[in-house]
């Protein structure tokens, strides 16, 4: 009788270990989540003078805006009326260059109340998809909040995060990653 109980316990243990091993093979191991960035230091807002090498071309009143919104965006970017902003790795803090770019964009938007803005938050390919979507959202909202402080009505600005899904540069180098860590400004008609 003892041998039968021992055999029964041994069989049960073997089945339990086999099921546990099978279960661990079929479950995907979660990707490590990078630690959240440290909170930004609370300090007085930095007022930055525009760089001397960049002059935004203010649109003249007689400039006829294209009915094609894609063409309008291309012209607005080319002439510096709206400018994308770039972020450091794993950060949603606006640097001085980003603030200057947004100041130029705010001037244009304040002169053109018939246009709204979509801010796309983008990331490089490093990090998990879920983490990059959240980081892209924080980046887009940081840009939005700064534009609101510059006088743009909150109702005129929407945000969306694409995370790593729509890279501007498909390379896997620091130069490509720098281009992909951005807040991309897109004009939209009301």
C-alpha positions in Angstrom: 0.0 0.0 0.0 2.9 2.4 0.8 4.4 1.7 -2.6 1.1 2.5 -4.3 0.8 5.8 -2.5 4.4 6.7 -3.2 3.9 5.8 -6.9 0.7 7.9 -7.0 2.5 10.9 -5.4 5.4 10.5 -7.8 3.1 10.4 -10.9 1.2 13.5 -9.6 4.4 15.4 -9.1 5.7 14.4 -12.6 2.4 15.6 -14.1 2.5 18.9 -12.2 6.1 19.6 -13.2 5.4 18.7 -16.8 2.4 21.1 -17.0 4.4 23.9 -15.3 7.3 23.4 -17.8 4.8 23.5 -20.8 3.1 26.5 -19.5 6.3 28.5 -19.0 7.3 27.6 -22.6 4.1 28.9 -24.2 3.8 32.1 -22.3 5.7 35.0 -23.7 8.1 36.7 -21.4 7.3 40.3 -20.9 9.7 42.8 -22.3 11.5 44.9 -19.6 10.0 48.3 -19.2 12.5 51.1 -19.0 12.2 53.2 -15.8 10.2 56.3 -16.1 12.2 59.5 -16.6 12.8 61.6 -13.5 10.3 64.4 -13.0 11.5 67.6 -14.5 12.8 70.2 -12.1 10.3 72.9 -11.3 11.8 76.2 -12.3 10.7 79.4 -13.8 9.9 79.2 -17.5 12.9 79.9 -19.7 12.5 82.7 -22.2 14.7 82.1 -25.2 15.6 84.6 -27.9 15.2 83.2 -31.4 18.5 82.2 -33.0 20.0 84.7 -35.3 20.4 82.2 -38.2 16.6 81.5 -38.4 14.0 84.0 -39.5 10.5 82.7 -39.9 8.9 84.1 -43.0 5.7 85.7 -41.9 3.0 85.2 -44.4 1.8 88.3 -46.2 -1.8 89.1 -46.3 -1.8 88.6 -50.1 -0.5 85.1 -49.9 -3.1 82.8 -51.2 -3.2 79.6 -49.1 -3.6 76.4 -51.1 -6.9 74.6 -50.8 -4.8 71.5 -50.7 -4.0 71.0 -47.0 -1.0 68.8 -47.7 0.5 71.5 -49.9 -0.2 74.1 -47.2 1.6 72.0 -44.7 4.6 71.5 -47.0 4.8 75.3 -47.6 4.3 76.1 -43.9 7.1 73.8 -42.9 9.4 75.0 -45.7 9.0 78.6 -44.8 9.3 78.1 -41.1 5.7 79.1 -40.2 5.3 75.8 -38.3 8.3 73.8 -37.1 8.7 70.4 -35.6 10.3 70.0 -32.2 12.8 67.3 -31.3 13.4 65.6 -27.9 16.2 63.9 -26.1 16.2 60.2 -25.6 13.5 59.0 -23.2 12.4 62.6 -22.6 9.4 64.9 -23.1 11.1 68.0 -21.9 11.2 70.9 -24.3 14.7 72.3 -24.9 15.5 75.9 -25.8 15.5 75.1 -29.6 12.1 73.4 -29.3 10.7 76.4 -27.4 11.9 78.8 -30.2 10.4 76.6 -32.8 7.0 76.6 -31.0 7.2 80.4 -30.5 7.5 80.8 -34.3 4.6 78.4 -34.8 2.4 80.2 -32.3 3.0 83.5 -34.1 1.7 81.9 -37.3 -1.2 80.2 -35.7 -2.3 83.4 -33.9 -2.4 85.1 -37.3 -4.4 82.3 -38.9 -7.4 81.5 -36.6 -9.1 79.5 -39.4 -6.4 76.8 -39.0 -6.2 74.2 -36.3 -3.3 72.0 -35.4 -2.7 68.3 -34.9 0.4 67.4 -32.9 1.8 64.0 -33.5 4.1 62.4 -30.9 6.8 60.2 -32.3 9.6 58.0 -30.7 12.6 56.1 -31.9 12.4 52.3 -32.2 14.0 51.6 -28.8 11.6 50.6 -25.9 8.5 48.6 -26.1 5.6 49.5 -28.3 3.4 50.3 -25.3 6.1 52.5 -23.6 6.7 54.4 -26.9 3.0 55.1 -27.4 2.9 56.5 -23.9 6.0 58.6 -24.4 4.7 59.9 -27.7 1.5 60.9 -26.0 3.5 62.8 -23.3 5.6 64.5 -26.0 2.5 65.6 -28.0 0.8 66.9 -24.8 4.0 68.8 -23.7 4.0 70.6 -27.1 0.2 71.3 -26.8 0.6 72.7 -23.3 3.4 75.0 -24.4 1.4 76.3 -27.3 -1.5 77.0 -25.0 0.8 79.1 -22.8 1.7 81.1 -25.9 -1.9 82.0 -26.5 -3.2 79.3 -28.8 -6.8 78.2 -27.8 -6.8 74.6 -26.4 -9.8 73.9 -28.6 -7.6 74.4 -31.7 -5.0 71.8 -30.8 -5.4 68.0 -30.9 -2.8 65.4 -30.1 -2.1 61.9 -31.2 0.7 59.4 -30.4 2.2 57.2 -33.1 5.0 55.9 -30.8 7.6 54.2 -33.0 5.0 53.2 -35.7 5.7 56.0 -38.2 9.4 56.8 -38.3 10.7 59.7 -40.3 14.0 57.9 -40.8 13.9 54.1 -41.0 17.6 53.7 -40.0 18.8 52.3 -36.7 21.5 54.9 -35.9 21.7 57.7 -33.5 21.1 60.2 -36.3 17.9 58.4 -37.4 16.7 58.1 -33.8 17.2 61.8 -33.3 14.9 62.5 -36.3 12.3 60.1 -35.0 12.1 61.6 -31.5 9.8 64.5 -32.4 6.6 66.4 -32.0 5.3 66.8 -35.6 3.0 69.8 -36.2 0.3 69.3 -38.9 -2.1 72.1 -39.9 -5.7 71.2 -40.3 -8.7 73.2 -41.5 -11.6 73.8 -39.2 
